[in-house]
Amino acid sequence: MTELTNGILNAEPVLPMDLVGWGTLLLAVLVTVVWLVYLYR
């Protein structure tokens, strides 16, 4: 690997992955609830 690729892989991610994971989970739950409400109205 080149030094540039190594530097990119070793760099800290811009967004904290824990926050991204919880945000994705909450968004998925919200979409599911909205879809169920739309389906069973």
WONOR-V581409 format. One record per backbone hydrogen bond with DSSP energy under -0.5 kcal/mol. NH is the residue of the N-H (numbers start at 0). CO is the residue of the C=O. Records with the same first field share a line. If there is no record, write none. Layout:
NH: CO + CO
This chain:
5: 1
6: 2
7: 3
8: 4
9: 5
10: 6
19: 15
20: 16
21: 17
22: 18
23: 19
24: 20
25: 21
26: 22
27: 23
28: 24
29: 25
30: 26
31: 27
32: 28
33: 29
34: 30
35: 31
36: 32
37: 33
38: 34
39: 35
40: 37
